[in-house]
Amino acid sequence: MDLADLTSGNLIRSTPSFHFQIITADADDNIFADCAVTAGADYLITEDSHFAPLRTAGYKTQPITPNEFIARHL
């Protein structure tokens, strides 16, 4: 991670101390949602439908598919 951090400047290391428990369909996915919310990410890029509750959870981070992200930003 240190090498990636040094070379890109686009990474934020996030170790959430609070567990939001947003994802109920697959509890193992919560760590990814917790990291994204804690880091203040605009998007969580995924094709996993379990992240759908993030859309209405009231946080800035929104799930988006890779194709949607590409269409919006490239």
All heavy atoms as a GROMACS GRO file, in nm:
protein
  570
    1MET      N    1   0.082  -0.119   0.000
    1MET     CA    2   0.000   0.000   0.000
    1MET      C    3   0.086   0.125   0.000
    1MET      O    4   0.049   0.224  -0.060
    1MET     CB    5  -0.094   0.000   0.119
    1MET     CG    6  -0.209  -0.100   0.109
    1MET     SD    7  -0.317  -0.078  -0.033
    1MET     CE    8  -0.392   0.078   0.004
    2ASP      N    9   0.198   0.123   0.069
    2ASP     CA   10   0.283   0.241   0.073
    2ASP      C   11   0.334   0.278  -0.066
    2ASP      O   12   0.336   0.395  -0.102
    2ASP     CB   13   0.400   0.221   0.169
    2ASP     CG   14   0.354   0.216   0.314
    2ASP    OD1   15   0.251   0.278   0.346
    2ASP    OD2   16   0.422   0.151   0.394
    3LEU      N   17   0.374   0.179  -0.146
    3LEU     CA   18   0.422   0.206  -0.280
    3LEU      C   19   0.311   0.264  -0.366
    3LEU      O   20   0.331   0.362  -0.438
    3LEU     CB   21   0.478   0.078  -0.344
    3LEU     CG   22   0.528   0.094  -0.488
    3LEU    CD1   23   0.640   0.196  -0.494
    3LEU    CD2   24   0.575  -0.040  -0.541
    4ALA      N   25   0.192   0.208  -0.358
    4ALA     CA   26   0.079   0.260  -0.435
    4ALA      C   27   0.046   0.402  -0.392
    4ALA      O   28   0.017   0.488  -0.475
    4ALA     CB   29  -0.042   0.170  -0.418
    5ASP      N   30   0.054   0.429  -0.265
    5ASP     CA   31   0.027   0.562  -0.211
    5ASP      C   32   0.128   0.663  -0.264
    5ASP      O   33   0.093   0.775  -0.300
    5ASP     CB   34   0.032   0.555  -0.058
    5ASP     CG   35  -0.050   0.662   0.008
    5ASP    OD1   36  -0.136   0.723  -0.059
    5ASP    OD2   37  -0.029   0.685   0.128
    6LEU      N   38   0.252   0.624  -0.270
    6LEU     CA   39   0.358   0.714  -0.316
    6LEU      C   40   0.349   0.742  -0.466
    6LEU      O   41   0.382   0.852  -0.511
    6LEU     CB   42   0.496   0.654  -0.284
    6LEU     CG   43   0.535   0.650  -0.137
    6LEU    CD1   44   0.665   0.572  -0.120
    6LEU    CD2   45   0.550   0.791  -0.081
    7THR      N   46   0.306   0.645  -0.543
    7THR     CA   47   0.310   0.660  -0.688
    7THR      C   48   0.186   0.724  -0.746
    7THR      O   49   0.192   0.785  -0.851
    7THR     CB   50   0.331   0.524  -0.756
    7THR    OG1   51   0.227   0.436  -0.718
    7THR    CG2   52   0.466   0.466  -0.721
    8SER      N   53   0.072   0.715  -0.681
    8SER     CA   54  -0.049   0.767  -0.745
    8SER      C   55  -0.102   0.894  -0.680
    8SER      O   56  -0.156   0.980  -0.748
    8SER     CB   57  -0.158   0.662  -0.746
    8SER     OG   58  -0.211   0.644  -0.616
    9GLY      N   59  -0.096   0.904  -0.550
    9GLY     CA   60  -0.153   1.019  -0.482
    9GLY      C   61  -0.304   1.020  -0.480
    9GLY      O   62  -0.366   1.116  -0.437
   10ASN      N   63  -0.367   0.913  -0.528
   10ASN     CA   64  -0.513   0.907  -0.535
   10ASN      C   65  -0.573   0.813  -0.432
   10ASN      O   66  -0.692   0.784  -0.439
   10ASN     CB   67  -0.557   0.861  -0.674
   10ASN     CG   68  -0.523   0.963  -0.779
   10ASN    OD1   69  -0.531   1.082  -0.755
   10ASN    ND2   70  -0.485   0.917  -0.896
   11LEU      N   71  -0.494   0.764  -0.340
   11LEU     CA   72  -0.542   0.668  -0.243
   11LEU      C   73  -0.558   0.733  -0.106
   11LEU      O   74  -0.480   0.819  -0.068
   11LEU     CB   75  -0.444   0.551  -0.229
   11LEU     CG   76  -0.420   0.467  -0.353
   11LEU    CD1   77  -0.314   0.363  -0.323
   11LEU    CD2   78  -0.547   0.401  -0.399
   12ILE      N   79  -0.659   0.689  -0.036
   12ILE     CA   80  -0.678   0.728   0.103
   12ILE      C   81  -0.684   0.600   0.184
   12ILE      O   82  -0.768   0.514   0.158
   12ILE     CB   83  -0.809   0.807   0.123
   12ILE    CG1   84  -0.805   0.937   0.044
   12ILE    CG2   85  -0.833   0.834   0.271
   12ILE    CD1   86  -0.937   1.012   0.044
   13ARG      N   87  -0.594   0.586   0.277
   13ARG     CA   88  -0.596   0.469   0.364
   13ARG      C   89  -0.704   0.492   0.470
   13ARG      O   90  -0.702   0.593   0.540
   13ARG     CB   91  -0.462   0.448   0.429
   13ARG     CG   92  -0.459   0.321   0.513
   13ARG     CD   93  -0.323   0.292   0.562
   13ARG     NE   94  -0.243   0.252   0.444
   13ARG     CZ   95  -0.114   0.226   0.449
   13ARG    NH1   96  -0.049   0.237   0.561
   13ARG    NH2   97  -0.050   0.190   0.340
   14SER      N   98  -0.796   0.400   0.479
   14SER     CA   99  -0.908   0.416   0.571
   14SER      C  100  -0.921   0.292   0.658
   14SER      O  101  -0.927   0.180   0.609
   14SER     CB  102  -1.038   0.436   0.490
   14SER     OG  103  -1.147   0.447   0.576
   15THR      N  104  -0.922   0.314   0.788
   15THR     CA  105  -0.944   0.207   0.884
   15THR      C  106  -1.061   0.251   0.972
   15THR      O  107  -1.041   0.318   1.073
   15THR     CB  108  -0.818   0.182   0.969
   15THR    OG1  109  -0.709   0.162   0.882
   15THR    CG2  110  -0.836   0.061   1.059
   16PRO      N  111  -1.182   0.219   0.931
   16PRO     CA  112  -1.299   0.267   1.005
   16PRO      C  113  -1.304   0.211   1.146
   16PRO      O  114  -1.280   0.093   1.169
   16PRO     CB  115  -1.418   0.220   0.924
   16PRO     CG  116  -1.367   0.126   0.823
   16PRO     CD  117  -1.219   0.137   0.817
   17SER      N  118  -1.335   0.298   1.240
   17SER     CA  119  -1.350   0.253   1.378
   17SER      C  120  -1.499   0.236   1.413
   17SER      O  121  -1.531   0.189   1.521
   17SER     CB  122  -1.285   0.353   1.474
   17SER     OG  123  -1.343   0.481   1.457
   18PHE      N  124  -1.585   0.276   1.322
   18PHE     CA  125  -1.729   0.262   1.342
   18PHE      C  126  -1.783   0.170   1.234
   18PHE      O  127  -1.744   0.180   1.118
   18PHE     CB  128  -1.798   0.398   1.336
   18PHE     CG  129  -1.945   0.391   1.367
   18PHE    CD1  130  -1.988   0.387   1.498
   18PHE    CD2  131  -2.038   0.386   1.266
   18PHE    CE1  132  -2.123   0.379   1.528
   18PHE    CE2  133  -2.173   0.378   1.294
   18PHE     CZ  134  -2.215   0.375   1.426
   19HIS      N  135  -1.873   0.082   1.270
   19HIS     CA  136  -1.934  -0.011   1.174
   19HIS      C  137  -2.078   0.033   1.149
   19HIS      O  138  -2.161   0.030   1.239
   19HIS     CB  139  -1.929  -0.154   1.227
   19HIS     CG  140  -1.788  -0.198   1.255
   19HIS    ND1  141  -1.698  -0.225   1.156
   19HIS    CD2  142  -1.722  -0.215   1.371
   19HIS    CE1  143  -1.582  -0.259   1.208
   19HIS    NE2  144  -1.594  -0.254   1.340
   20PHE      N  145  -2.106   0.076   1.027
   20PHE     CA  146  -2.236   0.132   0.992
   20PHE      C  147  -2.344   0.026   0.973
   20PHE      O  148  -2.462   0.056   0.982
   20PHE     CB  149  -2.223   0.217   0.865
   20PHE     CG  150  -2.132   0.335   0.883
   20PHE    CD1  151  -1.998   0.327   0.849
   20PHE    CD2  152  -2.180   0.454   0.934
   20PHE    CE1  153  -1.913   0.435   0.865
   20PHE    CE2  154  -2.096   0.563   0.951
   20PHE     CZ  155  -1.962   0.554   0.917
   21GLN      N  156  -2.305  -0.097   0.939
   21GLN     CA  157  -2.399  -0.208   0.920
   21GLN      C  158  -2.507  -0.175   0.816
   21GLN      O  159  -2.625  -0.203   0.836
   21GLN     CB  160  -2.464  -0.248   1.053
   21GLN     CG  161  -2.366  -0.289   1.161
   21GLN     CD  162  -2.282  -0.410   1.123
   21GLN    OE1  163  -2.331  -0.505   1.066
   21GLN    NE2  164  -2.154  -0.404   1.154
   22ILE      N  165  -2.464  -0.119   0.705
   22ILE     CA  166  -2.556  -0.079   0.598
   22ILE      C  167  -2.599  -0.199   0.514
   22ILE      O  168  -2.714  -0.210   0.473
   22ILE     CB  169  -2.491   0.028   0.508
   22ILE    CG1  170  -2.457   0.152   0.590
   22ILE    CG2  171  -2.580   0.063   0.390
   22ILE    CD1  172  -2.365   0.249   0.520
   23ILE      N  173  -2.506  -0.290   0.489
   23ILE     CA  174  -2.531  -0.403   0.399
   23ILE      C  175  -2.581  -0.522   0.482
   23ILE      O  176  -2.506  -0.582   0.558
   23ILE     CB  177  -2.404  -0.443   0.323
   23ILE    CG1  178  -2.333  -0.321   0.263
   23ILE    CG2  179  -2.434  -0.549   0.218
   23ILE    CD1  180  -2.418  -0.238   0.169
   24THR      N  181  -2.707  -0.556   0.466
   24THR     CA  182  -2.764  -0.667   0.545
   24THR      C  183  -2.764  -0.798   0.467
   24THR      O  184  -2.762  -0.905   0.527
   24THR     CB  185  -2.907  -0.634   0.589
   24THR    OG1  186  -2.987  -0.604   0.475
   24THR    CG2  187  -2.908  -0.515   0.684
   25ALA      N  188  -2.767  -0.791   0.334
   25ALA     CA  189  -2.775  -0.913   0.253
   25ALA      C  190  -2.646  -0.995   0.257
   25ALA      O  191  -2.650  -1.116   0.240
   25ALA     CB  192  -2.810  -0.878   0.108
   26ASP      N  193  -2.534  -0.928   0.278
   26ASP     CA  194  -2.404  -0.997   0.284
   26ASP      C  195  -2.314  -0.917   0.378
   26ASP      O  196  -2.248  -0.822   0.336
   26ASP     CB  197  -2.343  -1.008   0.144
   26ASP     CG  198  -2.214  -1.089   0.141
   26ASP    OD1  199  -2.164  -1.126   0.250
   26ASP    OD2  200  -2.164  -1.115   0.032
   27ALA      N  201  -2.315  -0.954   0.503
   27ALA     CA  202  -2.244  -0.877   0.606
   27ALA      C  203  -2.095  -0.860   0.577
   27ALA      O  204  -2.034  -0.762   0.621
   27ALA     CB  205  -2.263  -0.943   0.742
   28ASP      N  206  -2.034  -0.952   0.502
   28ASP     CA  207  -1.892  -0.938   0.467
   28ASP      C  208  -1.866  -0.816   0.380
   28ASP      O  209  -1.753  -0.767   0.374
   28ASP     CB  210  -1.842  -1.063   0.394
   28ASP     CG  211  -1.831  -1.184   0.486
   28ASP    OD1  212  -1.833  -1.165   0.610
   28ASP    OD2  213  -1.822  -1.296   0.434
   29ASP      N  214  -1.968  -0.765   0.312
   29ASP     CA  215  -1.952  -0.647   0.227
   29ASP      C  216  -1.946  -0.518   0.308
   29ASP      O  217  -1.904  -0.414   0.257
   29ASP     CB  218  -2.068  -0.636   0.127
   29ASP     CG  219  -2.059  -0.740   0.016
   29ASP    OD1  220  -1.949  -0.796  -0.003
   29ASP    OD2  221  -2.161  -0.764  -0.049
   30ASN      N  222  -1.987  -0.521   0.433
   30ASN     CA  223  -1.990  -0.400   0.514
   30ASN      C  224  -1.855  -0.332   0.528
   30ASN      O  225  -1.849  -0.209   0.534
   30ASN     CB  226  -2.049  -0.429   0.653
   30ASN     CG  227  -2.198  -0.421   0.652
   30ASN    OD1  228  -2.256  -0.321   0.610
   30ASN    ND2  229  -2.263  -0.527   0.696
   31ILE      N  230  -1.746  -0.407   0.532
   31ILE     CA  231  -1.615  -0.345   0.547
   31ILE      C  232  -1.586  -0.250   0.432
   31ILE      O  233  -1.527  -0.143   0.450
   31ILE     CB  234  -1.502  -0.449   0.565
   31ILE    CG1  235  -1.369  -0.380   0.598
   31ILE    CG2  236  -1.486  -0.535   0.441
   31ILE    CD1  237  -1.365  -0.310   0.730
   32PHE      N  238  -1.630  -0.285   0.311
   32PHE     CA  239  -1.608  -0.199   0.195
   32PHE      C  240  -1.695  -0.073   0.203
   32PHE      O  241  -1.649   0.038   0.173
   32PHE     CB  242  -1.636  -0.275   0.065
   32PHE     CG  243  -1.549  -0.397   0.051
   32PHE    CD1  244  -1.603  -0.523   0.070
   32PHE    CD2  245  -1.414  -0.386   0.024
   32PHE    CE1  246  -1.523  -0.636   0.058
   32PHE    CE2  247  -1.333  -0.498   0.012
   32PHE     CZ  248  -1.388  -0.623   0.030
   33ALA      N  249  -1.819  -0.090   0.244
   33ALA     CA  250  -1.908   0.026   0.262
   33ALA      C  251  -1.856   0.115   0.374
   33ALA      O  252  -1.854   0.238   0.361
   33ALA     CB  253  -2.050  -0.020   0.291
   34ASP      N  254  -1.813   0.055   0.485
   34ASP     CA  255  -1.760   0.132   0.598
   34ASP      C  256  -1.639   0.215   0.555
   34ASP      O  257  -1.628   0.333   0.591
   34ASP     CB  258  -1.720   0.040   0.713
   34ASP     CG  259  -1.836  -0.030   0.779
   34ASP    OD1  260  -1.952   0.009   0.753
   34ASP    OD2  261  -1.812  -0.126   0.855
   35CYS      N  262  -1.548   0.155   0.481
   35CYS     CA  263  -1.428   0.226   0.434
   35CYS      C  264  -1.466   0.341   0.341
   35CYS      O  265  -1.413   0.452   0.353
   35CYS     CB  266  -1.333   0.131   0.363
   35CYS     SG  267  -1.242   0.024   0.475
   36ALA      N  268  -1.557   0.316   0.248
   36ALA     CA  269  -1.597   0.420   0.153
   36ALA      C  270  -1.665   0.536   0.224
   36ALA      O  271  -1.635   0.653   0.196
   36ALA     CB  272  -1.689   0.360   0.047
   37VAL      N  273  -1.756   0.507   0.316
   37VAL     CA  274  -1.826   0.613   0.390
   37VAL      C  275  -1.728   0.691   0.477
   37VAL      O  276  -1.728   0.815   0.478
   37VAL     CB  277  -1.941   0.554   0.474
   37VAL    CG1  278  -1.998   0.657   0.570
   37VAL    CG2  279  -2.051   0.498   0.383
   38THR      N  280  -1.642   0.621   0.548
   38THR     CA  281  -1.545   0.686   0.637
   38THR      C  282  -1.449   0.775   0.558
   38THR      O  283  -1.412   0.883   0.604
   38THR     CB  284  -1.464   0.580   0.715
   38THR    OG1  285  -1.556   0.503   0.792
   38THR    CG2  286  -1.365   0.644   0.808
   39ALA      N  287  -1.409   0.730   0.439
   39ALA     CA  288  -1.316   0.808   0.356
   39ALA      C  289  -1.385   0.924   0.284
   39ALA      O  290  -1.319   1.008   0.224
   39ALA     CB  291  -1.249   0.716   0.255
   40GLY      N  292  -1.518   0.927   0.287
   40GLY     CA  293  -1.590   1.033   0.217
   40GLY      C  294  -1.590   1.015   0.067
   40GLY      O  295  -1.598   1.112  -0.008
   41ALA      N  296  -1.584   0.889   0.022
   41ALA     CA  297  -1.581   0.860  -0.121
   41ALA      C  298  -1.712   0.900  -0.187
   41ALA      O  299  -1.819   0.886  -0.128
   41ALA     CB  300  -1.556   0.711  -0.143
   42ASP      N  301  -1.702   0.951  -0.308
   42ASP     CA  302  -1.823   0.981  -0.385
   42ASP      C  303  -1.891   0.853  -0.430
   42ASP      O  304  -2.013   0.844  -0.429
   42ASP     CB  305  -1.789   1.064  -0.509
   42ASP     CG  306  -1.740   1.203  -0.474
   42ASP    OD1  307  -1.791   1.261  -0.376
   42ASP    OD2  308  -1.651   1.253  -0.544
   43TYR      N  309  -1.809   0.755  -0.472
   43TYR     CA  310  -1.861   0.632  -0.528
   43TYR      C  311  -1.794   0.509  -0.468
   43TYR      O  312  -1.679   0.514  -0.429
   43TYR     CB  313  -1.840   0.627  -0.680
   43TYR     CG  314  -1.900   0.742  -0.754
   43TYR    CD1  315  -1.820   0.842  -0.809
   43TYR    CD2  316  -2.037   0.752  -0.769
   43TYR    CE1  317  -1.876   0.948  -0.877
   43TYR    CE2  318  -2.094   0.858  -0.837
   43TYR     CZ  319  -2.012   0.956  -0.891
   43TYR     OH  320  -2.068   1.062  -0.958
   44LEU      N  321  -1.869   0.401  -0.467
   44LEU     CA  322  -1.815   0.268  -0.441
   44LEU      C  323  -1.842   0.191  -0.570
   44LEU      O  324  -1.958   0.165  -0.603
   44LEU     CB  325  -1.884   0.203  -0.322
   44LEU     CG  326  -1.818   0.076  -0.268
   44LEU    CD1  327  -1.851   0.059  -0.122
   44LEU    CD2  328  -1.855  -0.045  -0.346
   45ILE      N  329  -1.738   0.164  -0.646
   45ILE     CA  330  -1.753   0.102  -0.777
   45ILE      C  331  -1.767  -0.049  -0.760
   45ILE      O  332  -1.676  -0.115  -0.710
   45ILE     CB  333  -1.635   0.138  -0.868
   45ILE    CG1  334  -1.627   0.290  -0.884
   45ILE    CG2  335  -1.649   0.069  -1.004
   45ILE    CD1  336  -1.505   0.339  -0.955
   46THR      N  337  -1.883  -0.101  -0.801
   46THR     CA  338  -1.913  -0.243  -0.781
   46THR      C  339  -2.023  -0.288  -0.875
   46THR      O  340  -2.105  -0.206  -0.920
   46THR     CB  341  -1.956  -0.268  -0.635
   46THR    OG1  342  -1.980  -0.408  -0.617
   46THR    CG2  343  -2.081  -0.192  -0.597
   47GLU      N  344  -2.026  -0.416  -0.901
   47GLU     CA  345  -2.138  -0.476  -0.972
   47GLU      C  346  -2.220  -0.564  -0.878
   47GLU      O  347  -2.308  -0.637  -0.921
   47GLU     CB  348  -2.088  -0.556  -1.092
   47GLU     CG  349  -2.031  -0.466  -1.201
   47GLU     CD  350  -1.991  -0.541  -1.325
   47GLU    OE1  351  -1.955  -0.660  -1.316
   47GLU    OE2  352  -1.995  -0.479  -1.433
   48ASP      N  353  -2.193  -0.553  -0.749
   48ASP     CA  354  -2.259  -0.634  -0.647
   48ASP      C  355  -2.388  -0.564  -0.602
   48ASP      O  356  -2.383  -0.455  -0.545
   48ASP     CB  357  -2.164  -0.652  -0.529
   48ASP     CG  358  -2.215  -0.748  -0.424
   48ASP    OD1  359  -2.337  -0.773  -0.418
   48ASP    OD2  360  -2.131  -0.798  -0.347
   49SER      N  361  -2.501  -0.627  -0.626
   49SER     CA  362  -2.631  -0.566  -0.592
   49SER      C  363  -2.654  -0.554  -0.442
   49SER      O  364  -2.744  -0.482  -0.399
   49SER     CB  365  -2.744  -0.647  -0.654
   49SER     OG  366  -2.746  -0.779  -0.601
   50HIS      N  367  -2.572  -0.621  -0.362
   50HIS     CA  368  -2.586  -0.610  -0.217
   50HIS      C  369  -2.561  -0.468  -0.167
   50HIS      O  370  -2.602  -0.433  -0.056
   50HIS     CB  371  -2.489  -0.704  -0.145
   50HIS     CG  372  -2.519  -0.848  -0.167
   50HIS    ND1  373  -2.421  -0.943  -0.172
   50HIS    CD2  374  -2.636  -0.913  -0.187
   50HIS    CE1  375  -2.476  -1.061  -0.194
   50HIS    NE2  376  -2.606  -1.045  -0.204
   51PHE      N  377  -2.493  -0.386  -0.246
   51PHE     CA  378  -2.461  -0.249  -0.205
   51PHE      C  379  -2.576  -0.152  -0.232
   51PHE      O  380  -2.565  -0.034  -0.199
   51PHE     CB  381  -2.333  -0.201  -0.274
   51PHE     CG  382  -2.210  -0.266  -0.218
   51PHE    CD1  383  -2.159  -0.380  -0.278
   51PHE    CD2  384  -2.148  -0.217  -0.105
   51PHE    CE1  385  -2.046  -0.443  -0.226
   51PHE    CE2  386  -2.036  -0.279  -0.052
   51PHE     CZ  387  -1.984  -0.393  -0.113
   52ALA      N  388  -2.686  -0.196  -0.288
   52ALA     CA  389  -2.800  -0.108  -0.318
   52ALA      C  390  -2.849  -0.028  -0.197
   52ALA      O  391  -2.884   0.090  -0.212
   52ALA     CB  392  -2.914  -0.189  -0.379
   53PRO      N  393  -2.853  -0.085  -0.075
   53PRO     CA  394  -2.899  -0.006   0.040
   53PRO      C  395  -2.815   0.119   0.068
   53PRO      O  396  -2.862   0.213   0.132
   53PRO     CB  397  -2.890  -0.104   0.158
   53PRO     CG  398  -2.900  -0.239   0.096
   53PRO     CD  399  -2.831  -0.225  -0.037
   54LEU      N  400  -2.695   0.124   0.016
   54LEU     CA  401  -2.609   0.241   0.034
   54LEU      C  402  -2.671   0.364  -0.034
   54LEU      O  403  -2.651   0.477   0.012
   54LEU     CB  404  -2.470   0.211  -0.023
   54LEU     CG  405  -2.355   0.303   0.008
   54LEU    CD1  406  -2.338   0.322   0.158
   54LEU    CD2  407  -2.227   0.247  -0.052
   55ARG      N  408  -2.751   0.342  -0.139
   55ARG     CA  409  -2.814   0.453  -0.212
   55ARG      C  410  -2.907   0.535  -0.122
   55ARG      O  411  -2.919   0.656  -0.138
   55ARG     CB  412  -2.895   0.401  -0.330
   55ARG     CG  413  -2.811   0.357  -0.445
   55ARG     CD  414  -2.898   0.330  -0.569
   55ARG     NE  415  -2.812   0.283  -0.675
   55ARG     CZ  416  -2.790   0.154  -0.702
   55ARG    NH1  417  -2.854   0.062  -0.634
   55ARG    NH2  418  -2.709   0.120  -0.799
   56THR      N  419  -2.974   0.469  -0.031
   56THR     CA  420  -3.074   0.538   0.052
   56THR      C  421  -3.033   0.548   0.199
   56THR      O  422  -3.117   0.580   0.283
   56THR     CB  423  -3.209   0.464   0.041
   56THR    OG1  424  -3.192   0.329   0.083
   56THR    CG2  425  -3.264   0.469  -0.100
   57ALA      N  426  -2.907   0.522   0.228
   57ALA     CA  427  -2.861   0.521   0.368
   57ALA      C  428  -2.832   0.661   0.422
   57ALA      O  429  -2.810   0.677   0.541
   57ALA     CB  430  -2.738   0.432   0.382
   58GLY      N  431  -2.832   0.761   0.334
   58GLY     CA  432  -2.809   0.898   0.380
   58GLY      C  433  -2.663   0.941   0.382
   58GLY      O  434  -2.632   1.048   0.435
   59TYR      N  435  -2.575   0.862   0.323
   59TYR     CA  436  -2.432   0.897   0.318
   59TYR      C  437  -2.397   0.944   0.177
   59TYR      O  438  -2.466   0.914   0.081
   59TYR     CB  439  -2.346   0.778   0.358
   59TYR     CG  440  -2.374   0.731   0.497
   59TYR    CD1  441  -2.448   0.616   0.520
   59TYR    CD2  442  -2.330   0.804   0.608
   59TYR    CE1  443  -2.477   0.574   0.649
   59TYR    CE2  444  -2.358   0.763   0.737
   59TYR     CZ  445  -2.432   0.648   0.756
   59TYR     OH  446  -2.460   0.607   0.884
   60LYS      N  447  -2.288   1.018   0.167
   60LYS     CA  448  -2.241   1.070   0.038
   60LYS      C  449  -2.208   0.958  -0.061
   60LYS      O  450  -2.240   0.968  -0.179
   60LYS     CB  451  -2.118   1.157   0.063
   60LYS     CG  452  -2.050   1.209  -0.060
   60LYS     CD  453  -1.925   1.287  -0.021
   60LYS     CE  454  -1.840   1.318  -0.141
   60LYS     NZ  455  -1.714   1.380  -0.104
   61THR      N  456  -2.145   0.854  -0.015
   61THR     CA  457  -2.100   0.744  -0.101
   61THR      C  458  -2.218   0.674  -0.168
   61THR      O  459  -2.314   0.635  -0.100
   61THR     CB  460  -2.020   0.642  -0.019
   61THR    OG1  461  -1.913   0.709   0.048
   61THR    CG2  462  -1.964   0.533  -0.108
   62GLN      N  463  -2.208   0.658  -0.300
   62GLN     CA  464  -2.313   0.591  -0.375
   62GLN      C  465  -2.253   0.475  -0.454
   62GLN      O  466  -2.145   0.488  -0.512
   62GLN     CB  467  -2.379   0.688  -0.473
   62GLN     CG  468  -2.456   0.799  -0.404
   62GLN     CD  469  -2.573   0.744  -0.324
   62GLN    OE1  470  -2.662   0.681  -0.381
   62GLN    NE2  471  -2.574   0.767  -0.195
   63PRO      N  472  -2.323   0.361  -0.458
   63PRO     CA  473  -2.274   0.250  -0.540
   63PRO      C  474  -2.294   0.282  -0.687
   63PRO      O  475  -2.395   0.343  -0.725
   63PRO     CB  476  -2.361   0.132  -0.495
   63PRO     CG  477  -2.486   0.196  -0.446
   63PRO     CD  478  -2.447   0.328  -0.390
   64ILE      N  479  -2.198   0.242  -0.768
   64ILE     CA  480  -2.206   0.267  -0.911
   64ILE      C  481  -2.132   0.153  -0.982
   64ILE      O  482  -2.032   0.104  -0.932
   64ILE     CB  483  -2.144   0.406  -0.944
   64ILE    CG1  484  -2.166   0.444  -1.089
   64ILE    CG2  485  -1.998   0.411  -0.906
   64ILE    CD1  486  -2.127   0.590  -1.120
   65THR      N  487  -2.184   0.111  -1.096
   65THR     CA  488  -2.116   0.004  -1.170
   65THR      C  489  -1.995   0.063  -1.244
   65THR      O  490  -1.991   0.184  -1.270
   65THR     CB  491  -2.210  -0.062  -1.273
   65THR    OG1  492  -2.240   0.034  -1.375
   65THR    CG2  493  -2.336  -0.116  -1.208
   66PRO      N  494  -1.901  -0.021  -1.280
   66PRO     CA  495  -1.785   0.029  -1.357
   66PRO      C  496  -1.828   0.099  -1.486
   66PRO      O  497  -1.774   0.204  -1.521
   66PRO     CB  498  -1.704  -0.097  -1.386
   66PRO     CG  499  -1.739  -0.191  -1.275
   66PRO     CD  500  -1.884  -0.164  -1.245
   67ASN      N  501  -1.926   0.042  -1.556
   67ASN     CA  502  -1.972   0.104  -1.681
   67ASN      C  503  -2.036   0.240  -1.657
   67ASN      O  504  -2.016   0.333  -1.737
   67ASN     CB  505  -2.068   0.012  -1.755
   67ASN     CG  506  -1.998  -0.107  -1.817
   67ASN    OD1  507  -1.878  -0.103  -1.841
   67ASN    ND2  508  -2.072  -0.213  -1.842
   68GLU      N  509  -2.114   0.254  -1.550
   68GLU     CA  510  -2.172   0.384  -1.517
   68GLU      C  511  -2.064   0.486  -1.485
   68GLU      O  512  -2.071   0.602  -1.527
   68GLU     CB  513  -2.267   0.372  -1.397
   68GLU     CG  514  -2.395   0.299  -1.426
   68GLU     CD  515  -2.476   0.272  -1.300
   68GLU    OE1  516  -2.417   0.242  -1.194
   68GLU    OE2  517  -2.599   0.283  -1.309
   69PHE      N  518  -1.963   0.443  -1.410
   69PHE     CA  519  -1.853   0.532  -1.375
   69PHE      C  520  -1.779   0.580  -1.500
   69PHE      O  521  -1.753   0.700  -1.516
   69PHE     CB  522  -1.756   0.463  -1.280
   69PHE     CG  523  -1.646   0.553  -1.234
   69PHE    CD1  524  -1.666   0.638  -1.126
   69PHE    CD2  525  -1.522   0.553  -1.296
   69PHE    CE1  526  -1.566   0.722  -1.082
   69PHE    CE2  527  -1.421   0.637  -1.254
   69PHE     CZ  528  -1.443   0.724  -1.147
   70ILE      N  529  -1.750   0.488  -1.590
   70ILE     CA  530  -1.681   0.522  -1.715
   70ILE      C  531  -1.765   0.620  -1.797
   70ILE      O  532  -1.714   0.720  -1.848
   70ILE     CB  533  -1.647   0.395  -1.795
   70ILE    CG1  534  -1.536   0.318  -1.722
   70ILE    CG2  535  -1.605   0.430  -1.938
   70ILE    CD1  536  -1.514   0.178  -1.773
   71ALA      N  537  -1.894   0.592  -1.808
   71ALA     CA  538  -1.982   0.679  -1.886
   71ALA      C  539  -1.989   0.821  -1.829
   71ALA      O  540  -1.996   0.918  -1.904
   71ALA     CB  541  -2.123   0.619  -1.893
   72ARG      N  542  -1.984   0.834  -1.698
   72ARG     CA  543  -1.992   0.966  -1.635
   72ARG      C  544  -1.861   1.042  -1.635
   72ARG      O  545  -1.861   1.165  -1.636
   72ARG     CB  546  -2.037   0.951  -1.489
   72ARG     CG  547  -2.180   0.912  -1.472
   72ARG     CD  548  -2.218   0.913  -1.327
   72ARG     NE  549  -2.346   0.849  -1.305
   72ARG     CZ  550  -2.407   0.842  -1.190
   72ARG    NH1  551  -2.351   0.895  -1.083
   72ARG    NH2  552  -2.523   0.783  -1.180
   73HIS      N  553  -1.750   0.969  -1.628
   73HIS     CA  554  -1.623   1.038  -1.599
   73HIS      C  555  -1.515   1.025  -1.706
   73HIS      O  556  -1.409   1.085  -1.692
   73HIS     CB  557  -1.568   0.990  -1.466
   73HIS     CG  558  -1.661   1.022  -1.353
   73HIS    ND1  559  -1.677   1.150  -1.305
   73HIS    CD2  560  -1.747   0.945  -1.283
   73HIS    CE1  561  -1.766   1.150  -1.208
   73HIS    NE2  562  -1.810   1.026  -1.194
   74LEU      N  563  -1.536   0.948  -1.810
   74LEU     CA  564  -1.433   0.937  -1.912
   74LEU      C  565  -1.485   0.979  -2.048
   74LEU      O  566  -1.596   0.984  -2.078
   74LEU     CB  567  -1.379   0.794  -1.920
   74LEU     CG  568  -1.305   0.745  -1.797
   74LEU    CD1  569  -1.256   0.603  -1.818
   74LEU    CD2  570  -1.185   0.834  -1.764
   0.00000   0.00000   0.00000
